[in-house]
Amino acid sequence: MKPNLYLPITVIGLATAQAGTPAVESIVPPPADDPGWTFRVEPYGWLTGLNGQTGIGPFIADIDQSFSDIFQNLDMAAALQVEARKGRLGILADGFYADLGGSGNAPGPFYDEVEVDIKQFMGELAVAWRVYESPRAFIDLYAGARYNDLSTGLTGTPDVAGNQRIGETVADRVASAVEEQADSAVAEREAEFQSASAAARDTIENEVRSTVLSDARDRVKRDIVRNLSRFGRDRRLDSVDRLARVVTAEVKAERLAVARAHSQLAAARLRASADASLQPEVSKAQANVRQSEADLAKAIGNRISAALPTEGSADVNWIDPFIGVRAQYDLTDKWYLAGKSDIGGFGVGSDLAWTVQATVGYQFSEAVSTEIGYRYMDTDYTDGAFVYDMASHGLYLGLNFRF
């Protein structure tokens, strides 16, 4: 199976999740008479999977990716956290950069595949305050701001065969509605037509033909827009309404042909209701209707593929304020448990971004420790046509150096 279109944007979640959530360490309280600065440096990794939705304009994809899928598209990544502490005060910094590229499954229903190129930088600065400390445990509160800068380029290939199937579905729905309306118009005048004189029949026939043609022209146009829009709204394709209007305008000749064919069929049915020998005219008119519907279906499919944007790009940056809490408990002089959680965005940058992490750590020495655990990050960010609504989750690994 091909990797998904937006699996490169994994890095956004990775970076955002890492931001504001520095790994914790076992406590070595400074001497009471020497509250000097101590420092911690931590290179880290997050083996994350993604679940959610992301993209630009019509390139909106549902993502359900494992870490192995994401790793295949990672060209370069670097991540580092730094902490400076003096007494209860801590200053936390995080930096992340990634350069990714690859191809993936497209966001349907209109595209076949998409090539993607993403460059992303994240920088964070936060202040922590130790509200509780004992020989075996501590609790910190922290707050800060996270800067995200994302450059994304996408090239999409329309799904020609799939768009033809959409055209067939839309044309069939449209034709069914027009046929029902035409049948109703015929039924309303059928008894009157059968008992009328030859001259009156001509008048009634022309009136029915005119009514069906007028109603069909309005209905076909309206129903193409409505049915095309249905194909994208369940995927948050806000631009599909514009696409539907463009496609509908460009199939004007085929729309009118469908309306005329149904008006002719209505007239043929009306005549045949009074003279059974005219039934072959009905069959001929039905064939014309079927051909006009087939032409409309083909035209809709072709116009969808031609009207779709094949390139999209976005250069976005935003700042998320956040607040959080972290804690650690030493099980022994070597092993410890740690946990943390923060929440941010608040509509300033992201609508909402929150993180939960739990790890088990091992202290090799006073200067070196490591930890392994699980992290979950959820981010909901929208900027115009750009959407990133993603849950990132997976194994967390960190290596701490203290001096």
Residue pairs with C-beta under 8 A, 6 or more apart in sequence:
1 105
2 103
2 104
2 105
2 113
3 65
3 69
3 72
3 73
3 102
3 103
3 104
3 105
4 61
4 63
4 64
4 65
4 69
4 104
4 105
5 55
5 59
5 61
5 103
5 104
5 105
5 106
5 107
5 113
5 114
5 116
5 154
6 54
6 55
6 61
6 63
6 104
6 107
6 116
7 50
7 63
7 65
7 69
7 70
7 73
7 102
7 104
8 70
8 73
8 100
8 101
8 102
8 104
8 116
8 117
8 118
9 50
9 54
9 63
9 118
9 152
9 388
9 390
10 48
10 50
10 65
10 70
10 392
11 74
11 77
11 96
11 98
11 100
11 118
11 120
12 54
12 118
12 120
12 148
12 150
12 379
12 388
12 390
13 48
13 50
13 377
13 379
13 388
13 390
13 391
13 392
14 46
14 48
14 79
14 96
14 98
14 392
15 79
15 96
15 98
15 120
15 121
15 122
15 148
16 122
16 146
16 148
16 320
16 350
16 353
16 377
16 379
16 392
17 46
17 48
17 355
17 375
17 377
17 379
17 392
18 44
18 46
18 79
18 81
18 94
18 96
18 122
19 94
19 96
19 122
19 124
19 146
19 148
19 320
19 322
20 92
20 94
20 124
20 126
20 142
20 144
20 146
20 322
20 324
20 342
20 344
20 355
21 324
21 326
21 340
21 342
21 355
21 357
21 375
22 42
22 81
22 83
22 92
22 94
22 126
22 326
23 42
23 44
23 81
23 338
23 359
23 371
23 398
23 400
24 140
24 326
24 327
24 328
24 338
24 340
24 359
24 361
24 371
25 40
25 328
25 361
25 363
25 369
25 400
25 402
26 328
26 330
26 336
26 361
26 363
26 369
27 133
27 135
27 136
27 137
27 138
27 328
27 330
28 366
28 402
29 133
29 135
30 36
30 38
30 87
35 86
35 87
36 86
37 84
37 85
37 86
38 84
38 85
38 86
38 402
38 403
39 82
39 83
39 84
39 85
39 402
39 403
40 81
40 82
40 83
40 85
40 400
40 401
40 402
41 80
41 81
41 82
41 400
41 401
41 402
42 80
42 81
42 82
42 83
42 398
42 399
42 400
42 401
43 79
43 80
43 398
43 399
44 79
44 80
44 81
44 396
44 397
44 398
44 399
45 79
45 396
45 397
45 398
46 375
46 392
46 394
46 395
46 396
46 397
47 67
47 394
47 395
47 396
47 397
48 67
48 70
48 375
48 392
48 393
48 394
49 65
49 66
49 67
49 69
49 70
49 392
49 393
49 394
50 63
50 64
50 65
50 70
50 390
50 391
50 392
51 63
51 64
51 65
51 390
51 391
51 393
52 62
52 63
52 388
52 389
52 390
52 391
53 60
53 61
53 62
53 63
53 235
53 236
53 387
53 389
53 390
54 60
54 61
54 63
54 387
54 388
54 389
54 390
55 61
55 107
55 154
55 386
55 387
56 152
56 154
56 312
56 313
56 314
56 385
56 386
56 387
57 238
57 239
57 309
57 312
57 385
58 107
58 110
58 111
58 156
58 232
58 237
58 239
58 240
58 243
58 308
58 309
58 312
59 106
59 107
59 111
59 114
59 154
59 156
59 312
60 107
60 235
60 236
60 237
60 387
61 104
61 105
61 106
61 107
61 114
62 107
62 235
63 390
67 394
67 395
72 102
73 100
73 101
73 102
73 104
73 116
74 98
74 100
75 99
75 100
75 101
76 97
76 98
76 99
76 100
77 96
77 97
77 98
77 99
78 95
78 96
78 97
78 98
79 94
79 95
79 96
80 94
80 95
80 96
81 92
81 93
81 94
81 398
82 92
82 93
82 94
83 90
83 91
83 92
83 93
83 128
84 90
84 91
85 91
85 128
87 130
88 129
88 130
88 133
89 127
89 128
89 129
89 130
90 127
90 128
90 129
90 130
90 140
90 142
91 125
91 126
91 127
91 128
92 124
92 125
92 126
92 127
92 128
92 142
92 144
93 123
93 124
93 125
93 126
94 122
94 123
94 124
94 146
95 122
95 123
95 124
96 120
96 121
96 122
96 123
97 120
97 121
97 122
98 118
98 119
98 120
99 118
99 119
100 116
100 117
100 118
100 119
100 120
101 115
101 116
101 117
101 118
102 115
102 116
103 113
103 114
103 115
103 116
104 113
104 114
104 116
105 113
105 114
106 112
106 113
106 114
106 156
106 157
106 159
107 114
107 235
107 237
108 159
108 162
108 235
109 159
109 162
109 166
109 231
109 232
109 235
110 158
110 159
110 162
110 163
110 166
110 231
110 232
110 243
110 304
110 305
110 308
111 156
111 157
111 158
111 159
111 308
112 156
112 157
112 158
112 159
112 160
112 162
113 156
113 157
114 154
114 155
114 156
114 157
115 154
115 155
116 152
116 153
116 154
116 155
117 152
117 153
117 154
118 150
118 151
118 152
118 153
119 150
119 151
120 148
120 149
120 150
120 151
121 148
121 149
122 146
122 147
122 148
122 149
123 146
123 147
124 144
124 145
124 146
124 147
125 144
125 145
126 142
126 143
126 144
126 145
126 322
127 142
127 143
127 144
128 140
128 141
128 142
128 326
129 140
129 141
129 142
130 138
130 139
130 140
131 139
131 140
131 141
132 138
132 139
133 139
135 330
136 329
136 330
137 327
137 328
137 329
137 330
138 327
138 328
139 325
139 326
139 327
140 325
140 326
140 327
141 323
141 324
141 325
142 323
142 324
142 325
142 326
142 342
143 321
143 322
143 323
143 324
144 321
144 322
145 319
145 320
145 321
145 322
146 319
146 320
146 321
146 322
146 344
146 349
147 317
147 318
147 319
148 317
148 318
148 319
148 320
148 349
149 316
149 317
150 314
150 315
150 316
150 317
151 313
151 314
151 315
152 313
152 314
152 315
152 316
152 386
153 311
153 312
153 313
154 311
154 312
154 313
155 310
155 311
156 308
156 309
156 310
156 311
156 312
157 310
158 304
158 305
158 308
158 310
159 305
160 301
160 305
163 301
163 302
163 304
163 305
164 297
164 298
164 301
164 302
165 301
166 228
166 231
166 300
166 301
166 304
167 296
167 297
167 298
167 299
167 300
167 301
167 302
167 304
168 297
168 301
169 227
170 223
170 224
170 227
170 228
170 297
170 300
171 258
171 293
171 294
171 296
171 297
171 300
172 293
172 297
173 223
173 227
174 219
174 220
174 223
174 224
174 227
174 258
174 296
175 258
175 262
175 289
175 293
175 296
177 219
177 223
178 215
178 216
178 219
178 220
178 258
178 259
178 262
179 262
179 289
181 212
181 215
181 216
181 219
182 212
182 215
182 216
182 262
182 263
182 265
182 266
183 266
183 269
185 208
185 211
185 212
185 215
185 266
186 208
186 266
186 269
186 270
186 273
189 204
189 207
189 208
189 270
190 270
190 273
192 204
193 201
193 204
193 205
193 270
193 273
193 274
194 273
194 274
196 204
201 271
201 274
204 270
205 267
205 270
205 271
208 266
208 267
208 270
209 263
209 264
209 266
209 267
210 263
212 259
212 262
212 263
212 266
213 259
213 260
213 262
213 263
216 258
216 259
216 262
216 263
217 255
217 256
217 259
220 255
220 258
220 259
220 296
221 248
221 255
224 244
224 247
224 248
224 251
224 255
224 300
225 241
225 244
225 245
225 248
226 244
228 240
228 243
228 244
228 247
228 248
228 300
228 304
229 240
229 241
229 244
231 237
231 240
232 239
232 240
232 243
233 240
236 387
238 385
239 385
243 304
243 307
243 308
246 303
246 307
247 300
247 303
247 304
247 307
248 255
250 299
250 303
250 307
251 296
251 299
251 300
251 303
253 299
254 292
254 295
254 296
254 299
254 300
255 296
257 292
257 295
257 296
258 289
258 292
258 293
258 296
260 292
261 285
261 288
261 289
261 291
261 292
261 293
262 289
264 285
264 288
265 282
265 285
265 286
265 288
265 289
267 285
268 278
268 281
268 282
268 284
268 285
269 282
269 285
271 278
271 281
272 278
272 279
272 281
272 282
312 385
314 383
314 385
314 386
316 383
316 386
318 349
318 350
318 381
318 383
319 348
319 349
320 344
320 345
320 348
320 349
320 350
320 353
321 344
321 345
321 346
321 348
321 349
322 342
322 343
322 344
322 345
322 353
323 342
323 343
323 344
324 340
324 341
324 342
324 343
324 355
325 340
325 341
325 342
326 338
326 339
326 340
326 341
327 338
327 339
327 340
328 336
328 337
328 338
328 339
328 361
329 336
329 337
329 338
330 336
331 337
333 363
334 362
334 363
335 360
335 361
335 362
335 363
336 360
336 361
336 362
336 363
337 358
337 359
337 360
337 361
338 358
338 359
338 360
338 361
338 371
338 373
339 356
339 357
339 358
339 359
340 355
340 356
340 357
341 354
341 355
341 356
341 357
342 354
342 355
343 352
343 353
343 354
343 355
344 350
344 352
344 353
344 354
345 351
345 352
345 353
345 379
345 380
345 381
346 352
349 381
350 379
350 380
350 381
351 380
351 381
351 382
352 378
352 379
352 380
353 377
353 378
353 379
353 380
353 381
354 377
354 378
355 375
355 376
355 377
355 378
356 375
356 376
357 373
357 374
357 375
357 376
357 396
358 373
358 374
359 371
359 372
359 373
359 374
359 396
359 398
360 371
360 372
360 373
361 369
361 370
361 371
361 372
362 369
362 370
362 371
363 369
364 370
366 402
367 401
367 402
367 403
368 399
368 400
368 401
368 402
369 399
369 400
369 402
370 397
370 398
370 399
370 400
371 396
371 397
371 398
371 400
372 395
372 396
372 397
373 395
373 396
374 393
374 394
374 395
374 396
375 392
375 393
375 394
375 396
376 391
376 392
376 393
377 391
377 392
377 393
378 390
378 391
378 392
379 388
379 389
379 390
379 392
380 388
380 389
381 387
381 388
381 389
382 388
382 389
